[in-house]
C-alpha cells in the first residue's frame, strides 16, 4: 500500500514540475536534462531542481536589486548613442568590427573607454606580488570581490595588509560569494576583519535562511579596485593554490589583468552594484545620485591617471540580465573571425548554438584552436566536454588538453586583434547562471601577447586527433554521453 502511495506521489511531482518547466519556456535540451534527473533520481531529484533548476528570475522578488548594466544605461545613454554614431562612421579597427562593438554597447550598455593601460599576468605568484604592492599604496578605498576567498597562507597575508590599511583610515570593503567561499573562511579570520572595522559581505549569504533560494546563482566575479584608479580582474581567486597548485595539482595556469585608466570606473560600478545587492547600504548614495556626497564620488570615481590609448569595453552579465552579453559577444567574435580563433577555458560545456558557431568558423577556413584542462577538478564536466570533441575534430578544430597542472585561464582571441578575457568559462553555467565580468580589448599588441601565451601553453599540451578519439572504449563513451544528457544542469 505504501509503495503505491509513494508511486502516485512520485508521478504527481514529476508531472507538476514538468508543467512548471514548460510554463517557464525552458530550452528543450534543459527540459529533457531536468526530466532525466527527476526520473532517475526519485525524490532527490526534486530537491536538486528546487535548488539548482527552478527559475527564480521570473518570481516577484528579483535576484538582484541593482544591475551594473542598468546603472550604465542610466548614466551613459547619451554617450552610448553618440559612440554608436561615431563608430558607424569610423574606419580602422572599429570599422572592421563595428558590429561587435555595437553589440557590446547595446546588449551590455558598455561604453568604449580609450585611456587605459593593461598588464597581463599568467602566474599567481607574480600577480599577487604586484597586487600586494598596490594594496600597500592605497590611500582612500580598497574594494575586493572574489568567488573564492580562503583564509589560508595567501589569505592571511592579504588580511594583514588590509588591517594595516584600515588602521590608516582606508575604507576597506570585501565581497565573498556565498557558495564559492562557504567553509573556506574561518571564524577567527572573520572576527579579525570585524574587529578592525573592515566591512565584508557574502553575496547570497550562506548563513541566511533565504540563501538556498539563490544557491544556483553565484557571483563568479574577481574584482579589486584600489583608490578608484587601479583595478584587477580575471580568472584567479584568492587562495594559495593559485600560486602553487595546492594539494591537488602540481601547478596552476591562469590569466589575470591589471587595468589602469577609464575602465576602472566601470569595474568600480560593478563592485558598487554587487555591494548593494549583497546588503551593503553605505554606498547607496552612489546609486541614487545624491549630490551631497560629491567628495566621496570623486574618491570612488577619480579622473584616470593614464593618457595611453587602449580601447577597452568592460562587460558584465548575470542570470537576471536583460541580455546574456558575454555569451553574445563571444559568439559574435567567433562569427566575425576571418583568420584565427584561440580559446582557453578550463571547462567546455557549450549549448548547441555556440557549438555550431565554432564548427561553422572552422568549416569556413578559420584556424580554430581550443584548449581545456587535461587534469580536471570536476570529473562530470570533464566527461561531458569530451562528447563535443568528435564533431569539432571533424570540422577541423584543433583541440589541446593542457597537461602541466590545472588550466584555469579564460580568454578568446580573434584575428590577432581582439581579445576577451575575464571570469566567464565556456559553459552554460557561466553563460546563463553566474554573475560574470569580462574585458574586451581592441588592440593587436595585447592580442598577440595572448596568442603567445596560448602557443607557449601548446608546448605543455596534448593535441587530440580524430583517430585517438575514435579509439576511446565504448564504455567510456557511453558514460560521457550519458552525462551529456544533464549538461545543462552542470
VEXSELO-43516 format. One record per residue (C-alpha): x, y, z. Coordinates in steps of 0.001 Angstrom, whole numbers, padded with zeros to 6 digits, always signed. Layout:
<figus>
XYZ ...
</figus>
This chain:
<figus>
+000000+000000+000000 +002782+002420+000944 +004602+001563-002298 +001566+002520-004401 +001080+005801-002487 +004736+006727-002977 +004495+005835-006668 +001473+008099-007134 +003237+010922-005279 +006310+010404-007453 +004376+010649-010726 +002412+013668-009453 +005514+015653-008607 +007186+014760-011916 +004087+015945-013813 +003824+019101-011686 +007471+020083-012223 +007283+019182-015926 +004317+021568-016326 +006198+024259-014404 +009244+023879-016663 +007033+024122-019751 +005486+027351-018436 +008997+028724-017843 +009768+028053-021536 +012984+026256-020707 +015022+025293-023811 +014273+021726-024961 +017743+020461-024018 +017354+021875-020484 +013835+020455-020146 +014997+016965-021136 +018028+017189-018827 +015938+018053-015788 +013282+015471-016635 +016050+012866-016726 +017280+013939-013294 +013754+013809-011866 +013026+010338-013255 +016330+008659-012448 +016756+010287-009031 +013300+009917-007457 +012578+012402-004657 +016230+013513-004500 +015835+014966-007993 +013128+017365-006876 +015475+018772-004209 +018119+019315-006883 +015538+021038-009059 +014379+023405-006298 +017960+024487-005534 +019554+024298-008997 +016841+024335-011625 +013927+026488-010537 +013769+029767-012422 +013682+032397-009685 +014308+035107-012312 +010574+035204-013065 +009493+035425-009434 +008146+038657-007983 +011290+039144-005914 +014294+039921-008090 +017548+038066-007649 +019482+041344-007735 +018056+044747-006860 +020605+046612-008994 +022307+045520-012199 +025590+047117-013335 +024367+047356-016923 +021211+049178-015796 +023354+051732-013973 +025481+052202-017089 +022377+052684-019213 +021002+055203-016740 +024163+057300-016591 +025619+056864-020071 +022682+056542-022504 +023529+059792-024385 +027199+058800-024552 +026363+055305-025791 +024153+056668-028580 +026885+059108-029562 +029511+056357-029570 +027413+054248-031944 +027035+057204-034327 +030788+057832-034259 +031645+054156-034730 +029335+053882-037742 +031462+056495-039498 +034890+055267-038466 +037330+053073-040298 +040339+051201-038960 +039907+048776-036096 +036409+049935-035204 +035341+049891-038844 +036293+046231-039224 +034496+045193-036056 +031708+047734-035857 +029008+045080-035294 +030886+043550-032372 +031428+046937-030723 +027773+047891-031197 +026619+044533-029795 +028573+045132-026586 +027163+048648-026320 +023529+047734-026995 +023329+044492-025003 +025521+045407-022025 +025373+049230-022203 +029146+049182-022015 +030838+052305-023412 +034235+052083-025041 +036911+053586-022829 +040099+054598-024611 +042504+055800-021902 +043758+052537-020425 +046865+050541-019604 +046649+046750-019299 +049203+044381-017771 +048841+040607-018208 +049744+038076-015503 +049901+034386-016357 +051020+033089-012957 +049718+033679-009471 +052994+034483-007745 +053699+037483-009957 +050061+038619-009844 +049703+038659-006072 +053132+040230-005601 +052007+043163-007771 +048586+043306-006153 +050085+043399-002661 +052337+046278-003684 +049311+048203-004985 +047304+047448-001819 +050115+048846+000315 +049902+052124-001636 +046133+052554-001087 +045149+055913+000408 +041333+056081+000299 +039483+052904-000689 +040087+049201-001252 +037296+047164-002832 +037782+043406-003312 +035304+040803-004555 +036026+037110-005095 +034105+033939-005867 +036576+032009-003697 +038374+033661-000782 +040412+031424+001501 +041797+032133+004953 +044988+030254+004016 +048591+031461+003717 +047794+033977+000974 +044509+034994+002583 +046254+035763+005874 +048896+037829+004123 +046204+039880+002370 +044237+040198+005633 +047241+041632+007489 +047724+044270+004781 +044022+045166+004806 +044031+045536+008597 +047059+047817+008407 +045409+049975+005726 +042125+050120+007678 +044031+051427+010704 +045486+054118+008436 +041962+055270+007577 +041470+053475+004242 +037890+052274+003684 +038008+048530+003009 +035036+046609+001615 +035087+042907+000740 +032540+040648-001001 +032691+036845-000773 +030396+034616-002812 +028091+032544-000614 +028807+029258-002430 +032396+029706-003569 +033699+030936-000204 +031463+028844+002039 +033507+026992+004705 +036697+028466+003268 +036969+031459+005631 +037477+030651+009318 +035514+032288+012117 +038732+033650+013581 +039558+035278+010236 +036133+036919+010033 +036372+038091+013651 +039693+039786+012919 +038168+041596+009947 +035232+042831+012043 +037451+043818+014965 +039463+046055+012675 +036390+047678+011100 +036799+046013+007724 +033396+045718+006083 +032653+042407+004406 +029522+040807+002992 +028541+037499+001455 +026835+037643-001933 +023789+035489-001146 +024774+034939+002467 +025075+031185+003262 +024217+031946+006890 +020785+033284+005877 +017693+031062+005744 +016820+032660+002391 +020171+031721+000846 +019059+028345-000543 +016652+030094-002888 +019542+031625-004819 +022187+028908-004407 +022181+028293-008167 +023068+031926-008979 +026683+032501-007978 +028820+035598-008166 +031829+034350-010116 +033498+037760-010448 +037005+038573-009246 +037433+042302-008674 +039989+044539-006971 +039715+048328-007218 +042215+050471-005314 +041514+054198-004864 +039376+054005-007995 +042469+054182-010211 +043989+050684-010207 +041948+047535-010809 +042442+043808-011184 +040174+041263-012872 +040471+037818-014442 +040424+034138-013575 +042339+033913-010299 +040549+033708-006982 +042213+034487-003670 +043805+031256-002478 +047262+029726-002172 +046519+027121-004866 +046512+029897-007470 +050219+030318-006707 +051465+026757-006190 +048638+024470-007397 +047562+023475-003903 +047202+019861-002780 +045534+018590-005966 +047732+019956-008757 +051445+020362-009408 +050866+023878-010737 +048102+026318-011679 +047837+028023-015069 +045679+031138-015144 +045324+034653-016559 +044637+037913-014738 +044674+041570-015779 +045774+044774-014103 +043895+047721-015607 +044674+051386-015014 +042556+054104-016602 +038969+054822-017613 +037848+051195-017315 +038430+051317-013551 +035281+053436-013264 +033231+050725-014966 +034722+047996-012765 +034038+050162-009709 +030424+050495-010869 +030077+046696-010957 +031511+046377-007452 +029183+049057-006037 +026125+047328-007540 +027274+043982-006135 +027888+045611-002741 +024317+046892-002734 +022934+043509-003845 +024886+041796-001052 +023193+044049+001509 +025620+046957+001764 +023873+050291+002276 +026748+052711+002865 +027265+053271-000876 +023601+053669-001835 +024068+057381-002444 +026162+056478-005491 +023256+054542-006959 +020729+057229-006048 +022713+060180-007473 +022856+062079-004165 +024899+065177-004976 +025543+065832-001270 +028333+063263-001382 +030391+064752-004201 +033659+064313-002251 +033041+060604-001859 +032087+060338-005529 +035448+061828-006503 +037178+059243-004311 +035237+056396-005904 +035408+057676-009494 +038563+059797-009829 +039981+061009-013123 +042151+058430-014933 +045888+058549-014278 +046964+057467-017753 +046781+059071-021171 +047752+055954-023095 +045359+054954-025884 +043903+051464-025492 +040225+050780-026340 +038539+048554-023736 +034940+047572-023010 +034019+046068-019631 +031150+043578-019890 +029005+042188-017093 +026227+039621-017230 +024190+037537-014849 +021083+035370-014569 +018783+038397-014357 +020493+040474-017059 +018300+041549-019959 +020786+040001-022381 +023461+037329-021933 +026021+039874-023043 +029264+037950-022570 +027909+034860-024330 +026657+037013-027213 +029989+038829-027530 +031945+035559-027507 +029619+034180-030206 +029899+037334-032306 +033680+037377-032018 +033918+033866-033427 +031370+034646-036160 +033366+037749-037167 +036742+035945-037226 +038381+035816-040642 +041717+034165-039869 +042081+032669-036399 +040374+031884-033097 +042213+030908-029914 +040215+029848-026849 +041372+028757-023402 +038844+027587-020824 +039045+025031-018000 +035541+023760-018787 +033827+023286-022119 +030096+022610-021885 +028548+024857-024571 +024960+024985-025756 +024236+023706-029255 +024194+027185-030782 +027670+028043-029556 +028973+024640-030667 +027684+025247-034190 +029330+028672-034311 +032714+027062-033608 +032106+024361-036206 +030959+026891-038809 +034033+029049-038249 +036377+026109-038742 +034477+024822-041785 +034725+028322-043257 +038521+028133-043210 +039198+029943-039931 +042020+028424-037866 +040092+027499-034696 +042040+026375-031627 +040517+025222-028338 +042462+024411-025174 +040921+022996-021991 +042452+021398-018949 +043777+017865-019243 +043755+017417-015453 +040185+018184-014378 +038971+019285-010968 +035355+018384-011861 +035075+014940-013427 +031453+015245-014547 +032150+018426-016545 +035287+016818-017990 +033399+013738-019152 +030758+015906-020813 +033386+018083-022519 +034782+015040-024325 +031446+014389-026046 +031861+017586-028070 +035251+016589-029455 +034039+014333-032284 +032138+016929-034341 +034662+019666-033577 +037509+017469-034818 +035529+016590-037958 +035081+020315-038585 +038852+020826-038318 +039085+022419-034873 +042431+021920-033121 +041808+020645-029576 +044513+020703-026914 +044498+019231-023406 +046777+021133-021048 +048979+018709-019101 +051176+020823-016825 +048942+021166-013772 +045463+022696-013892 +044425+025143-016634 +042015+027822-015364 +042549+030568-017993 +039502+032099-019673 +040077+034043-022872 +039242+034212-026571 +041328+035920-029292 +040302+036538-032894 +042474+037518-035855 +045290+038716-033596 +043414+041963-032989 +040689+041488-030334 +040754+039581-027066 +038102+038981-024415 +039412+037906-021024 +037780+037624-017625 +035822+035252-015408 +033484+033599-017926 +034071+029934-018741 +032909+028348-021994 +029963+026595-020387 +026233+027066-019922 +026598+027860-016221 +028906+030822-016835 +026903+031969-019865 +023492+031985-018190 +023616+031367-014414 +026704+033057-012982 +027443+036737-012453 +030481+037255-014675 +032740+040069-015902 +034972+040230-018985 +037134+042858-020625 +037139+043168-024425 +040403+044735-025594 +040696+046068-029136 +044439+046026-029638 +046771+043921-031775 +049718+044167-029374 +047729+042878-026392 +046090+040222-028590 +049490+038998-029779 +050632+038652-026165 +047646+036407-025503 +048390+034401-028655 +051953+033891-027437 +050608+032642-024099 +048399+030158-025951 +051288+028984-028150 +053511+028590-025087 +050783+026503-023436 +050664+024243-026511 +054175+023084-025527 +052664+021670-022335 +049585+020208-024010 +048456+017076-025786 +046705+017540-029124 +043676+015287-029592 +043252+013634-033008 +040145+012155-034582 +041867+008755-034689 +042683+008911-030996 +039149+009918-030103 +037726+007043-032163 +039774+004581-030068 +038013+005531-026833 +036485+002451-025162 +032759+002049-025732 +032003+002133-022014 +033898+005429-021633 +031972+006994-024489 +028709+005654-023104 +029479+007152-019687 +030369+010514-021226 +027298+010587-023461 +025024+009680-020552 +026467+012585-018567 +025898+014916-021519 +022144+014471-021108 +022375+016518-017925 +024912+019017-019327 +022501+021978-018971 +022246+021403-015215 +026002+021203-014517 
</figus>
